[in-house]
Amino acid sequence: MIQDLYKQKRSLELKWEQEHIDEGRYTLNMVRLDDKIRQVITDIKLEEAKIAHRQNSVEGAAPQVSVAT
């Protein structure tokens, strides 16, 4: 899932760059692409936070061993 988000972000960045090369100025379409890129970045951050939370939950759930003397 997260790899797909990174690919989507890169694809949007390439579209933005191509639009800039073609038009030579900042266009309304580039504004829309910027918004999509920001949304994908937010989705990436959320996905990474979920992964980190799961990892922390697994590490926090490690069994506790008590040594009886």
Secondary structure, DSSP 4 states (H G I P E B T S, - for coil): -HHHHHHHHHHHHHHHHHHHHHHSS--HHHHHHHHHHHHHHHHHHHHHHHHHHHHHHHHHTPPP-----
